[in-house]
Amino acid sequence: MNVKRNYKDSIFRMLYLDKKELLSLYNAVNGTHYTDVDGLEINTLQNAIYMNMKNDVSFLFNFQVNLYEHQSTVNPNIPLRDLLYVSKLLQNIVKDSDLYGATLVKIPAPRFVVFYNGKEHQPERRVYKLSDAFSKKQDEPELELMVTVLNINAGNNAEILGSCKTLREYMQYTEKVRRYAMQMPIEQAVERTITECIKEDILAEFLKKNRAEAMEVSIFEYNEELHLANLRREGYEEGLADGIERGISQGITQGITQGVQDLLLDILGDIGIISEVLEAAIVEQTDIDVLNGWVKIAARCSKIEEFEEGLRRSL
């Protein structure tokens, strides 16, 4: 079964598909001063979203495979997601090696970093461990994966933000979008932010070259963040229904359908691993009322299995 999904890029990912900017971010995180980008190889999986393993950027450099992701919501499941993702990456890296031979196959050392700039209060730096999710706790886990989460909101990780101009300006850009979105419609907020940032030399060259796409992506990101926040509030269903109604009246039914599909996948991704069969069922479902009902079921679940059971009962 072939399932193709077209997920919009994020501003973060767009910025760091540039090798020069990505090397600057690597240097800031690791306290290094590399300048030659020739040794940096971006190897982000292009079709990983099919298995619910979306990642902003992964790259090989200095004998490391680095997985960098931006998040605006807290997600303690990131170690498990990164485990699945890096397994696929390493599979690609060693595909021509003899894993059954007598010679040790060398692999790059993995490093996992999340850049957090959500509105919930979070520490400046924290580490999520895969072993925290184990049903049976172990003093010395035989399988471990650690993800470093760096808070890049103003007042946090000043050394890293001071060392990486693009990351600092990305933080300033997102802060402006959120501030203006509290005063005006999101479309106007993003337009004002982009205009101001160009004048103030904040991501100026990037925004000049990519103005239209940056506008579209920023609106999508803000709406996605808003949806996730609404799921954690009582009465989110009324807001979702109102948004759907307004969208239909504007003649954008197709966009709303994909938006609700994406929202549902995000909710489920926070509570477990989505199977190929379940994801295919969501992608192929185009009835907005049915999808809306599934979102309501998902919002009440804490495990994928609970959602699947609720789905069976609703059919």
NUKEFI-8937 format. One record per residue (C-alpha): residue number from 1; residue in one letter; x, y, z. Coordinates in steps of 0.001 Angstrom, whole numbers. Layout:
<recs>
<rec><num>NUM</num><residu>A</residu><east>X</east><north>Y</north><up>Z</up></rec>
...
</recs>
This chain:
<recs>
<rec><num>1</num><residu>M</residu><east>0</east><north>0</north><up>0</up></rec>
<rec><num>2</num><residu>N</residu><east>1455</east><north>3372</north><up>-1006</up></rec>
<rec><num>3</num><residu>V</residu><east>536</east><north>6351</north><up>1158</up></rec>
<rec><num>4</num><residu>K</residu><east>1939</east><north>9710</north><up>217</up></rec>
<rec><num>5</num><residu>R</residu><east>1601</east><north>12704</north><up>2493</up></rec>
<rec><num>6</num><residu>N</residu><east>2615</east><north>16261</north><up>1761</up></rec>
<rec><num>7</num><residu>Y</residu><east>3574</east><north>17924</north><up>5025</up></rec>
<rec><num>8</num><residu>K</residu><east>4446</east><north>21573</north><up>4974</up></rec>
<rec><num>9</num><residu>D</residu><east>7976</east><north>22571</north><up>5927</up></rec>
<rec><num>10</num><residu>S</residu><east>8635</east><north>24605</north><up>9039</up></rec>
<rec><num>11</num><residu>I</residu><east>10567</east><north>27877</north><up>9129</up></rec>
<rec><num>12</num><residu>F</residu><east>13185</east><north>26087</north><up>11250</up></rec>
<rec><num>13</num><residu>R</residu><east>13664</east><north>23361</north><up>8628</up></rec>
<rec><num>14</num><residu>M</residu><east>13760</east><north>25847</north><up>5775</up></rec>
<rec><num>15</num><residu>L</residu><east>16499</east><north>27812</north><up>7541</up></rec>
<rec><num>16</num><residu>Y</residu><east>18668</east><north>24831</north><up>8323</up></rec>
<rec><num>17</num><residu>L</residu><east>18569</east><north>23110</north><up>4976</up></rec>
<rec><num>18</num><residu>D</residu><east>21313</east><north>25663</north><up>4266</up></rec>
<rec><num>19</num><residu>K</residu><east>24585</east><north>23895</north><up>5145</up></rec>
<rec><num>20</num><residu>K</residu><east>26332</east><north>27084</north><up>6250</up></rec>
<rec><num>21</num><residu>E</residu><east>23552</east><north>27920</north><up>8697</up></rec>
<rec><num>22</num><residu>L</residu><east>23366</east><north>24310</north><up>9891</up></rec>
<rec><num>23</num><residu>L</residu><east>27104</east><north>24253</north><up>10616</up></rec>
<rec><num>24</num><residu>S</residu><east>26723</east><north>27485</north><up>12593</up></rec>
<rec><num>25</num><residu>L</residu><east>23991</east><north>25855</north><up>14675</up></rec>
<rec><num>26</num><residu>Y</residu><east>26147</east><north>22750</north><up>15219</up></rec>
<rec><num>27</num><residu>N</residu><east>29026</east><north>24947</north><up>16404</up></rec>
<rec><num>28</num><residu>A</residu><east>26771</east><north>26832</north><up>18812</up></rec>
<rec><num>29</num><residu>V</residu><east>25395</east><north>23623</north><up>20336</up></rec>
<rec><num>30</num><residu>N</residu><east>28779</east><north>21919</north><up>20632</up></rec>
<rec><num>31</num><residu>G</residu><east>31042</east><north>24883</north><up>21382</up></rec>
<rec><num>32</num><residu>T</residu><east>33118</east><north>24262</north><up>18250</up></rec>
<rec><num>33</num><residu>H</residu><east>34354</east><north>26524</north><up>15448</up></rec>
<rec><num>34</num><residu>Y</residu><east>34231</east><north>24496</north><up>12234</up></rec>
<rec><num>35</num><residu>T</residu><east>34062</east><north>26486</north><up>8995</up></rec>
<rec><num>36</num><residu>D</residu><east>34266</east><north>23892</north><up>6185</up></rec>
<rec><num>37</num><residu>V</residu><east>30792</east><north>22720</north><up>5175</up></rec>
<rec><num>38</num><residu>D</residu><east>32132</east><north>20130</north><up>2719</up></rec>
<rec><num>39</num><residu>G</residu><east>32177</east><north>17479</north><up>5424</up></rec>
<rec><num>40</num><residu>L</residu><east>28544</east><north>18086</north><up>6363</up></rec>
<rec><num>41</num><residu>E</residu><east>26010</east><north>15788</north><up>4720</up></rec>
<rec><num>42</num><residu>I</residu><east>22287</east><north>16376</north><up>5224</up></rec>
<rec><num>43</num><residu>N</residu><east>20496</east><north>13007</north><up>5273</up></rec>
<rec><num>44</num><residu>T</residu><east>16990</east><north>13880</north><up>6470</up></rec>
<rec><num>45</num><residu>L</residu><east>14595</east><north>11082</north><up>5541</up></rec>
<rec><num>46</num><residu>Q</residu><east>12273</east><north>12453</north><up>2883</up></rec>
<rec><num>47</num><residu>N</residu><east>9490</east><north>9897</north><up>3315</up></rec>
<rec><num>48</num><residu>A</residu><east>9776</east><north>9250</north><up>7058</up></rec>
<rec><num>49</num><residu>I</residu><east>6424</east><north>10893</north><up>7781</up></rec>
<rec><num>50</num><residu>Y</residu><east>4812</east><north>7745</north><up>6378</up></rec>
<rec><num>51</num><residu>M</residu><east>5933</east><north>5950</north><up>9538</up></rec>
<rec><num>52</num><residu>N</residu><east>5181</east><north>8950</north><up>11778</up></rec>
<rec><num>53</num><residu>M</residu><east>8898</east><north>9706</north><up>12153</up></rec>
<rec><num>54</num><residu>K</residu><east>8935</east><north>13343</north><up>11093</up></rec>
<rec><num>55</num><residu>N</residu><east>12202</east><north>15135</north><up>11841</up></rec>
<rec><num>56</num><residu>D</residu><east>13263</east><north>18653</north><up>10887</up></rec>
<rec><num>57</num><residu>V</residu><east>16844</east><north>17919</north><up>9884</up></rec>
<rec><num>58</num><residu>S</residu><east>19378</east><north>15140</north><up>10330</up></rec>
<rec><num>59</num><residu>F</residu><east>22963</east><north>15310</north><up>9137</up></rec>
<rec><num>60</num><residu>L</residu><east>26316</east><north>13578</north><up>9264</up></rec>
<rec><num>61</num><residu>F</residu><east>29277</east><north>15600</north><up>10512</up></rec>
<rec><num>62</num><residu>N</residu><east>32427</east><north>14983</north><up>12517</up></rec>
<rec><num>63</num><residu>F</residu><east>31686</east><north>11237</north><up>12804</up></rec>
<rec><num>64</num><residu>Q</residu><east>28269</east><north>11996</north><up>14300</up></rec>
<rec><num>65</num><residu>V</residu><east>24732</east><north>11592</north><up>13018</up></rec>
<rec><num>66</num><residu>N</residu><east>22870</east><north>14585</north><up>14415</up></rec>
<rec><num>67</num><residu>L</residu><east>19083</east><north>14761</north><up>14688</up></rec>
<rec><num>68</num><residu>Y</residu><east>17819</east><north>18308</north><up>15248</up></rec>
<rec><num>69</num><residu>E</residu><east>14167</east><north>19160</north><up>15717</up></rec>
<rec><num>70</num><residu>H</residu><east>12222</east><north>22256</north><up>16656</up></rec>
<rec><num>71</num><residu>Q</residu><east>9170</east><north>21879</north><up>18904</up></rec>
<rec><num>72</num><residu>S</residu><east>6633</east><north>24359</north><up>20224</up></rec>
<rec><num>73</num><residu>T</residu><east>4896</east><north>21762</north><up>22412</up></rec>
<rec><num>74</num><residu>V</residu><east>6308</east><north>19530</north><up>25125</up></rec>
<rec><num>75</num><residu>N</residu><east>6656</east><north>15918</north><up>23966</up></rec>
<rec><num>76</num><residu>P</residu><east>8171</east><north>13310</north><up>26317</up></rec>
<rec><num>77</num><residu>N</residu><east>7847</east><north>10674</north><up>23574</up></rec>
<rec><num>78</num><residu>I</residu><east>10649</east><north>12205</north><up>21534</up></rec>
<rec><num>79</num><residu>P</residu><east>13250</east><north>9551</north><up>22577</up></rec>
<rec><num>80</num><residu>L</residu><east>11066</east><north>6760</north><up>21183</up></rec>
<rec><num>81</num><residu>R</residu><east>10392</east><north>8721</north><up>18007</up></rec>
<rec><num>82</num><residu>D</residu><east>14107</east><north>9408</north><up>17587</up></rec>
<rec><num>83</num><residu>L</residu><east>14930</east><north>5738</north><up>18171</up></rec>
<rec><num>84</num><residu>L</residu><east>12698</east><north>4717</north><up>15272</up></rec>
<rec><num>85</num><residu>Y</residu><east>14063</east><north>7515</north><up>13120</up></rec>
<rec><num>86</num><residu>V</residu><east>17756</east><north>6884</north><up>13785</up></rec>
<rec><num>87</num><residu>S</residu><east>17259</east><north>3147</north><up>13245</up></rec>
<rec><num>88</num><residu>K</residu><east>16062</east><north>3892</north><up>9728</up></rec>
<rec><num>89</num><residu>L</residu><east>18949</east><north>6296</north><up>9159</up></rec>
<rec><num>90</num><residu>L</residu><east>21529</east><north>3760</north><up>10321</up></rec>
<rec><num>91</num><residu>Q</residu><east>19901</east><north>1100</north><up>8189</up></rec>
<rec><num>92</num><residu>N</residu><east>20516</east><north>3306</north><up>5169</up></rec>
<rec><num>93</num><residu>I</residu><east>24094</east><north>4029</north><up>6246</up></rec>
<rec><num>94</num><residu>V</residu><east>25128</east><north>360</north><up>6682</up></rec>
<rec><num>95</num><residu>K</residu><east>23003</east><north>-1155</north><up>3904</up></rec>
<rec><num>96</num><residu>D</residu><east>26111</east><north>-2252</north><up>1960</up></rec>
<rec><num>97</num><residu>S</residu><east>27994</east><north>-3560</north><up>5018</up></rec>
<rec><num>98</num><residu>D</residu><east>28313</east><north>-7170</north><up>6114</up></rec>
<rec><num>99</num><residu>L</residu><east>26656</east><north>-7171</north><up>9535</up></rec>
<rec><num>100</num><residu>Y</residu><east>27279</east><north>-10924</north><up>9922</up></rec>
<rec><num>101</num><residu>G</residu><east>31001</east><north>-10742</north><up>9203</up></rec>
<rec><num>102</num><residu>A</residu><east>33942</east><north>-10883</north><up>11614</up></rec>
<rec><num>103</num><residu>T</residu><east>34851</east><north>-7226</north><up>11070</up></rec>
<rec><num>104</num><residu>L</residu><east>33240</east><north>-4612</north><up>13305</up></rec>
<rec><num>105</num><residu>V</residu><east>31054</east><north>-2254</north><up>11262</up></rec>
<rec><num>106</num><residu>K</residu><east>31683</east><north>1323</north><up>12389</up></rec>
<rec><num>107</num><residu>I</residu><east>28731</east><north>3716</north><up>12636</up></rec>
<rec><num>108</num><residu>P</residu><east>28532</east><north>7449</north><up>13411</up></rec>
<rec><num>109</num><residu>A</residu><east>27736</east><north>8380</north><up>17016</up></rec>
<rec><num>110</num><residu>P</residu><east>24132</east><north>9640</north><up>17329</up></rec>
<rec><num>111</num><residu>R</residu><east>23296</east><north>12991</north><up>18907</up></rec>
<rec><num>112</num><residu>F</residu><east>19710</east><north>14141</north><up>19525</up></rec>
<rec><num>113</num><residu>V</residu><east>18748</east><north>17771</north><up>20141</up></rec>
<rec><num>114</num><residu>V</residu><east>15377</east><north>19509</north><up>20347</up></rec>
<rec><num>115</num><residu>F</residu><east>15044</east><north>23299</north><up>20223</up></rec>
<rec><num>116</num><residu>Y</residu><east>11970</east><north>24290</north><up>22217</up></rec>
<rec><num>117</num><residu>N</residu><east>10261</east><north>27674</north><up>21902</up></rec>
<rec><num>118</num><residu>G</residu><east>6720</east><north>26950</north><up>23077</up></rec>
<rec><num>119</num><residu>K</residu><east>4658</east><north>29049</north><up>25467</up></rec>
<rec><num>120</num><residu>E</residu><east>4656</east><north>26546</north><up>28334</up></rec>
<rec><num>121</num><residu>H</residu><east>7288</east><north>27240</north><up>30971</up></rec>
<rec><num>122</num><residu>Q</residu><east>10200</east><north>24814</north><up>30612</up></rec>
<rec><num>123</num><residu>P</residu><east>13692</east><north>24620</north><up>32108</up></rec>
<rec><num>124</num><residu>E</residu><east>16600</east><north>26029</north><up>30162</up></rec>
<rec><num>125</num><residu>R</residu><east>17872</east><north>22535</north><up>29435</up></rec>
<rec><num>126</num><residu>R</residu><east>16494</east><north>19080</north><up>30126</up></rec>
<rec><num>127</num><residu>V</residu><east>17158</east><north>15528</north><up>29043</up></rec>
<rec><num>128</num><residu>Y</residu><east>14477</east><north>13014</north><up>28104</up></rec>
<rec><num>129</num><residu>K</residu><east>15497</east><north>9348</north><up>28358</up></rec>
<rec><num>130</num><residu>L</residu><east>14051</east><north>6400</north><up>26503</up></rec>
<rec><num>131</num><residu>S</residu><east>14271</east><north>4355</north><up>29697</up></rec>
<rec><num>132</num><residu>D</residu><east>11764</east><north>6694</north><up>31363</up></rec>
<rec><num>133</num><residu>A</residu><east>9127</east><north>5053</north><up>29169</up></rec>
<rec><num>134</num><residu>F</residu><east>9993</east><north>1485</north><up>30185</up></rec>
<rec><num>135</num><residu>S</residu><east>7111</east><north>-234</north><up>31967</up></rec>
<rec><num>136</num><residu>K</residu><east>9667</east><north>-2029</north><up>34118</up></rec>
<rec><num>137</num><residu>K</residu><east>12336</east><north>277</north><up>35492</up></rec>
<rec><num>138</num><residu>Q</residu><east>15951</east><north>-841</north><up>35241</up></rec>
<rec><num>139</num><residu>D</residu><east>18975</east><north>430</north><up>37155</up></rec>
<rec><num>140</num><residu>E</residu><east>21177</east><north>-77</north><up>34112</up></rec>
<rec><num>141</num><residu>P</residu><east>18995</east><north>-110</north><up>30975</up></rec>
<rec><num>142</num><residu>E</residu><east>20412</east><north>-2217</north><up>28171</up></rec>
<rec><num>143</num><residu>L</residu><east>18854</east><north>143</north><up>25649</up></rec>
<rec><num>144</num><residu>E</residu><east>19054</east><north>3879</north><up>26208</up></rec>
<rec><num>145</num><residu>L</residu><east>18617</east><north>7003</north><up>24115</up></rec>
<rec><num>146</num><residu>M</residu><east>18869</east><north>10527</north><up>25483</up></rec>
<rec><num>147</num><residu>V</residu><east>17490</east><north>13679</north><up>23898</up></rec>
<rec><num>148</num><residu>T</residu><east>18704</east><north>17100</north><up>24983</up></rec>
<rec><num>149</num><residu>V</residu><east>15954</east><north>19730</north><up>24925</up></rec>
<rec><num>150</num><residu>L</residu><east>17210</east><north>23314</north><up>24732</up></rec>
<rec><num>151</num><residu>N</residu><east>14807</east><north>26132</north><up>25587</up></rec>
<rec><num>152</num><residu>I</residu><east>15467</east><north>28920</north><up>23075</up></rec>
<rec><num>153</num><residu>N</residu><east>12904</east><north>31385</north><up>24383</up></rec>
<rec><num>154</num><residu>A</residu><east>14280</east><north>34774</north><up>25434</up></rec>
<rec><num>155</num><residu>G</residu><east>16329</east><north>34574</north><up>28629</up></rec>
<rec><num>156</num><residu>N</residu><east>17437</east><north>30974</north><up>28067</up></rec>
<rec><num>157</num><residu>N</residu><east>20650</east><north>29486</north><up>26679</up></rec>
<rec><num>158</num><residu>A</residu><east>22152</east><north>32903</north><up>26031</up></rec>
<rec><num>159</num><residu>E</residu><east>25512</east><north>31435</north><up>25006</up></rec>
<rec><num>160</num><residu>I</residu><east>24011</east><north>29276</north><up>22271</up></rec>
<rec><num>161</num><residu>L</residu><east>21747</east><north>32057</north><up>20991</up></rec>
<rec><num>162</num><residu>G</residu><east>24664</east><north>34481</north><up>21084</up></rec>
<rec><num>163</num><residu>S</residu><east>26805</east><north>32100</north><up>19038</up></rec>
<rec><num>164</num><residu>C</residu><east>24202</east><north>31374</north><up>16371</up></rec>
<rec><num>165</num><residu>K</residu><east>22759</east><north>34486</north><up>14727</up></rec>
<rec><num>166</num><residu>T</residu><east>20134</east><north>32600</north><up>12751</up></rec>
<rec><num>167</num><residu>L</residu><east>18790</east><north>30740</north><up>15795</up></rec>
<rec><num>168</num><residu>R</residu><east>18599</east><north>33996</north><up>17750</up></rec>
<rec><num>169</num><residu>E</residu><east>16753</east><north>35729</north><up>14927</up></rec>
<rec><num>170</num><residu>Y</residu><east>14437</east><north>32736</north><up>14462</up></rec>
<rec><num>171</num><residu>M</residu><east>13486</east><north>33086</north><up>18135</up></rec>
<rec><num>172</num><residu>Q</residu><east>12844</east><north>36819</north><up>17631</up></rec>
<rec><num>173</num><residu>Y</residu><east>10738</east><north>36116</north><up>14541</up></rec>
<rec><num>174</num><residu>T</residu><east>8481</east><north>33574</north><up>16271</up></rec>
<rec><num>175</num><residu>E</residu><east>8049</east><north>35857</north><up>19285</up></rec>
<rec><num>176</num><residu>K</residu><east>6837</east><north>38651</north><up>17013</up></rec>
<rec><num>177</num><residu>V</residu><east>4353</east><north>36363</north><up>15268</up></rec>
<rec><num>178</num><residu>R</residu><east>2867</east><north>35252</north><up>18581</up></rec>
<rec><num>179</num><residu>R</residu><east>2701</east><north>38772</north><up>19987</up></rec>
<rec><num>180</num><residu>Y</residu><east>955</east><north>40251</north><up>16962</up></rec>
<rec><num>181</num><residu>A</residu><east>-1359</east><north>37236</north><up>16624</up></rec>
<rec><num>182</num><residu>M</residu><east>-2847</east><north>38237</north><up>19982</up></rec>
<rec><num>183</num><residu>Q</residu><east>-3812</east><north>41609</north><up>18493</up></rec>
<rec><num>184</num><residu>M</residu><east>-4925</east><north>40788</north><up>14940</up></rec>
<rec><num>185</num><residu>P</residu><east>-5755</east><north>37900</north><up>12568</up></rec>
<rec><num>186</num><residu>I</residu><east>-2829</east><north>35550</north><up>12028</up></rec>
<rec><num>187</num><residu>E</residu><east>-2486</east><north>36511</north><up>8352</up></rec>
<rec><num>188</num><residu>Q</residu><east>-1997</east><north>40165</north><up>9286</up></rec>
<rec><num>189</num><residu>A</residu><east>271</east><north>39216</north><up>12180</up></rec>
<rec><num>190</num><residu>V</residu><east>2625</east><north>37246</north><up>9941</up></rec>
<rec><num>191</num><residu>E</residu><east>2607</east><north>39946</north><up>7243</up></rec>
<rec><num>192</num><residu>R</residu><east>3509</east><north>42593</north><up>9819</up></rec>
<rec><num>193</num><residu>T</residu><east>6197</east><north>40373</north><up>11351</up></rec>
<rec><num>194</num><residu>I</residu><east>7871</east><north>39696</north><up>8007</up></rec>
<rec><num>195</num><residu>T</residu><east>7828</east><north>43380</north><up>7039</up></rec>
<rec><num>196</num><residu>E</residu><east>9267</east><north>44452</north><up>10398</up></rec>
<rec><num>197</num><residu>C</residu><east>11917</east><north>41731</north><up>10432</up></rec>
<rec><num>198</num><residu>I</residu><east>13184</east><north>42730</north><up>7001</up></rec>
<rec><num>199</num><residu>K</residu><east>13434</east><north>46359</north><up>8144</up></rec>
<rec><num>200</num><residu>E</residu><east>15160</east><north>45344</north><up>11392</up></rec>
<rec><num>201</num><residu>D</residu><east>17552</east><north>42907</north><up>9671</up></rec>
<rec><num>202</num><residu>I</residu><east>16069</east><north>39854</north><up>11385</up></rec>
<rec><num>203</num><residu>L</residu><east>16300</east><north>36898</north><up>8959</up></rec>
<rec><num>204</num><residu>A</residu><east>16140</east><north>39647</north><up>6350</up></rec>
<rec><num>205</num><residu>E</residu><east>17765</east><north>37879</north><up>3381</up></rec>
<rec><num>206</num><residu>F</residu><east>15875</east><north>34662</north><up>4027</up></rec>
<rec><num>207</num><residu>L</residu><east>12532</east><north>36472</north><up>4267</up></rec>
<rec><num>208</num><residu>K</residu><east>13179</east><north>38552</north><up>1146</up></rec>
<rec><num>209</num><residu>K</residu><east>13914</east><north>35449</north><up>-902</up></rec>
<rec><num>210</num><residu>N</residu><east>11164</east><north>33283</north><up>590</up></rec>
<rec><num>211</num><residu>R</residu><east>8490</east><north>35792</north><up>1592</up></rec>
<rec><num>212</num><residu>A</residu><east>5456</east><north>34000</north><up>154</up></rec>
<rec><num>213</num><residu>E</residu><east>6456</east><north>30552</north><up>1404</up></rec>
<rec><num>214</num><residu>A</residu><east>7503</east><north>31889</north><up>4811</up></rec>
<rec><num>215</num><residu>M</residu><east>4100</east><north>33547</north><up>5134</up></rec>
<rec><num>216</num><residu>E</residu><east>2244</east><north>30342</north><up>4264</up></rec>
<rec><num>217</num><residu>V</residu><east>4382</east><north>28149</north><up>6526</up></rec>
<rec><num>218</num><residu>S</residu><east>4179</east><north>30553</north><up>9482</up></rec>
<rec><num>219</num><residu>I</residu><east>378</east><north>30655</north><up>9292</up></rec>
<rec><num>220</num><residu>F</residu><east>259</east><north>26856</north><up>9107</up></rec>
<rec><num>221</num><residu>E</residu><east>2657</east><north>26487</north><up>12062</up></rec>
<rec><num>222</num><residu>Y</residu><east>715</east><north>28954</north><up>14196</up></rec>
<rec><num>223</num><residu>N</residu><east>-2603</east><north>27286</north><up>13453</up></rec>
<rec><num>224</num><residu>E</residu><east>-1123</east><north>23858</north><up>14183</up></rec>
<rec><num>225</num><residu>E</residu><east>252</east><north>25124</north><up>17505</up></rec>
<rec><num>226</num><residu>L</residu><east>-3116</east><north>26664</north><up>18316</up></rec>
<rec><num>227</num><residu>H</residu><east>-4907</east><north>23404</north><up>17557</up></rec>
<rec><num>228</num><residu>L</residu><east>-2617</east><north>21483</north><up>19893</up></rec>
<rec><num>229</num><residu>A</residu><east>-3141</east><north>24027</north><up>22646</up></rec>
<rec><num>230</num><residu>N</residu><east>-6908</east><north>23834</north><up>22200</up></rec>
<rec><num>231</num><residu>L</residu><east>-6805</east><north>20085</north><up>22729</up></rec>
<rec><num>232</num><residu>R</residu><east>-5602</east><north>20722</north><up>26250</up></rec>
<rec><num>233</num><residu>R</residu><east>-8439</east><north>23069</north><up>27096</up></rec>
<rec><num>234</num><residu>E</residu><east>-12047</east><north>22392</north><up>27915</up></rec>
<rec><num>235</num><residu>G</residu><east>-14315</east><north>23446</north><up>25106</up></rec>
<rec><num>236</num><residu>Y</residu><east>-11767</east><north>22836</north><up>22324</up></rec>
<rec><num>237</num><residu>E</residu><east>-14481</east><north>21053</north><up>20325</up></rec>
<rec><num>238</num><residu>E</residu><east>-16480</east><north>24261</north><up>19869</up></rec>
<rec><num>239</num><residu>G</residu><east>-13414</east><north>26081</north><up>18602</up></rec>
<rec><num>240</num><residu>L</residu><east>-12589</east><north>23319</north><up>16153</up></rec>
<rec><num>241</num><residu>A</residu><east>-16172</east><north>23155</north><up>14875</up></rec>
<rec><num>242</num><residu>D</residu><east>-16263</east><north>26924</north><up>14476</up></rec>
<rec><num>243</num><residu>G</residu><east>-12987</east><north>26874</north><up>12533</up></rec>
<rec><num>244</num><residu>I</residu><east>-14281</east><north>24164</north><up>10218</up></rec>
<rec><num>245</num><residu>E</residu><east>-17541</east><north>26042</north><up>9631</up></rec>
<rec><num>246</num><residu>R</residu><east>-15712</east><north>29263</north><up>8767</up></rec>
<rec><num>247</num><residu>G</residu><east>-13332</east><north>27367</north><up>6462</up></rec>
<rec><num>248</num><residu>I</residu><east>-16143</east><north>25710</north><up>4551</up></rec>
<rec><num>249</num><residu>S</residu><east>-17846</east><north>29063</north><up>4089</up></rec>
<rec><num>250</num><residu>Q</residu><east>-14627</east><north>30316</north><up>2470</up></rec>
<rec><num>251</num><residu>G</residu><east>-14554</east><north>27406</north><up>54</up></rec>
<rec><num>252</num><residu>I</residu><east>-11436</east><north>25671</north><up>1347</up></rec>
<rec><num>253</num><residu>T</residu><east>-12888</east><north>22292</north><up>2247</up></rec>
<rec><num>254</num><residu>Q</residu><east>-9914</east><north>20393</north><up>897</up></rec>
<rec><num>255</num><residu>G</residu><east>-7459</east><north>22391</north><up>3000</up></rec>
<rec><num>256</num><residu>I</residu><east>-9553</east><north>21890</north><up>6119</up></rec>
<rec><num>257</num><residu>T</residu><east>-9747</east><north>18145</north><up>5515</up></rec>
<rec><num>258</num><residu>Q</residu><east>-5972</east><north>17848</north><up>5364</up></rec>
<rec><num>259</num><residu>G</residu><east>-5648</east><north>20171</north><up>8343</up></rec>
<rec><num>260</num><residu>V</residu><east>-7886</east><north>17933</north><up>10475</up></rec>
<rec><num>261</num><residu>Q</residu><east>-6042</east><north>14839</north><up>9224</up></rec>
<rec><num>262</num><residu>D</residu><east>-2736</east><north>16448</north><up>10245</up></rec>
<rec><num>263</num><residu>L</residu><east>-4184</east><north>17464</north><up>13604</up></rec>
<rec><num>264</num><residu>L</residu><east>-5387</east><north>13926</north><up>14269</up></rec>
<rec><num>265</num><residu>L</residu><east>-1996</east><north>12458</north><up>13359</up></rec>
<rec><num>266</num><residu>D</residu><east>-270</east><north>14959</north><up>15678</up></rec>
<rec><num>267</num><residu>I</residu><east>-2556</east><north>14029</north><up>18585</up></rec>
<rec><num>268</num><residu>L</residu><east>-1984</east><north>10318</north><up>18049</up></rec>
<rec><num>269</num><residu>G</residu><east>1743</east><north>10828</north><up>17589</up></rec>
<rec><num>270</num><residu>D</residu><east>1877</east><north>12294</north><up>21093</up></rec>
<rec><num>271</num><residu>I</residu><east>375</east><north>9157</north><up>22661</up></rec>
<rec><num>272</num><residu>G</residu><east>2039</east><north>6374</north><up>20714</up></rec>
<rec><num>273</num><residu>I</residu><east>3269</east><north>4966</north><up>17428</up></rec>
<rec><num>274</num><residu>I</residu><east>818</east><north>5081</north><up>14529</up></rec>
<rec><num>275</num><residu>S</residu><east>683</east><north>1897</north><up>12453</up></rec>
<rec><num>276</num><residu>E</residu><east>754</east><north>2016</north><up>8656</up></rec>
<rec><num>277</num><residu>V</residu><east>-2807</east><north>682</north><up>8523</up></rec>
<rec><num>278</num><residu>L</residu><east>-4144</east><north>3327</north><up>10919</up></rec>
<rec><num>279</num><residu>E</residu><east>-2355</east><north>6174</north><up>9172</up></rec>
<rec><num>280</num><residu>A</residu><east>-3638</east><north>4995</north><up>5802</up></rec>
<rec><num>281</num><residu>A</residu><east>-7199</east><north>4932</north><up>7180</up></rec>
<rec><num>282</num><residu>I</residu><east>-6837</east><north>8529</north><up>8400</up></rec>
<rec><num>283</num><residu>V</residu><east>-5298</east><north>9765</north><up>5145</up></rec>
<rec><num>284</num><residu>E</residu><east>-7966</east><north>8109</north><up>3026</up></rec>
<rec><num>285</num><residu>Q</residu><east>-10853</east><north>9432</north><up>5123</up></rec>
<rec><num>286</num><residu>T</residu><east>-12170</east><north>12672</north><up>3572</up></rec>
<rec><num>287</num><residu>D</residu><east>-15494</east><north>13043</north><up>5385</up></rec>
<rec><num>288</num><residu>I</residu><east>-14915</east><north>16064</north><up>7635</up></rec>
<rec><num>289</num><residu>D</residu><east>-17639</east><north>15006</north><up>10098</up></rec>
<rec><num>290</num><residu>V</residu><east>-16082</east><north>11576</north><up>10490</up></rec>
<rec><num>291</num><residu>L</residu><east>-12608</east><north>13067</north><up>10953</up></rec>
<rec><num>292</num><residu>N</residu><east>-13919</east><north>15553</north><up>13496</up></rec>
<rec><num>293</num><residu>G</residu><east>-15451</east><north>12651</north><up>15432</up></rec>
<rec><num>294</num><residu>W</residu><east>-12133</east><north>10821</north><up>15372</up></rec>
<rec><num>295</num><residu>V</residu><east>-10342</east><north>13908</north><up>16732</up></rec>
<rec><num>296</num><residu>K</residu><east>-12782</east><north>13995</north><up>19649</up></rec>
<rec><num>297</num><residu>I</residu><east>-12112</east><north>10323</north><up>20370</up></rec>
<rec><num>298</num><residu>A</residu><east>-8338</east><north>10834</north><up>20189</up></rec>
<rec><num>299</num><residu>A</residu><east>-8440</east><north>13805</north><up>22563</up></rec>
<rec><num>300</num><residu>R</residu><east>-9849</east><north>11558</north><up>25292</up></rec>
<rec><num>301</num><residu>C</residu><east>-7246</east><north>8820</north><up>24855</up></rec>
<rec><num>302</num><residu>S</residu><east>-3869</east><north>8325</north><up>26479</up></rec>
<rec><num>303</num><residu>K</residu><east>-2824</east><north>5349</north><up>24336</up></rec>
<rec><num>304</num><residu>I</residu><east>-3111</east><north>4445</north><up>20646</up></rec>
<rec><num>305</num><residu>E</residu><east>-4870</east><north>1216</north><up>21636</up></rec>
<rec><num>306</num><residu>E</residu><east>-7636</east><north>3210</north><up>23353</up></rec>
<rec><num>307</num><residu>F</residu><east>-8177</east><north>5236</north><up>20175</up></rec>
<rec><num>308</num><residu>E</residu><east>-8325</east><north>2111</north><up>18009</up></rec>
<rec><num>309</num><residu>E</residu><east>-10885</east><north>569</north><up>20370</up></rec>
<rec><num>310</num><residu>G</residu><east>-12934</east><north>3783</north><up>20339</up></rec>
<rec><num>311</num><residu>L</residu><east>-12733</east><north>3815</north><up>16544</up></rec>
<rec><num>312</num><residu>R</residu><east>-14074</east><north>250</north><up>16352</up></rec>
<rec><num>313</num><residu>R</residu><east>-16978</east><north>1122</north><up>18616</up></rec>
<rec><num>314</num><residu>S</residu><east>-17855</east><north>4163</north><up>16487</up></rec>
<rec><num>315</num><residu>L</residu><east>-18039</east><north>2214</north><up>13228</up></rec>
</recs>
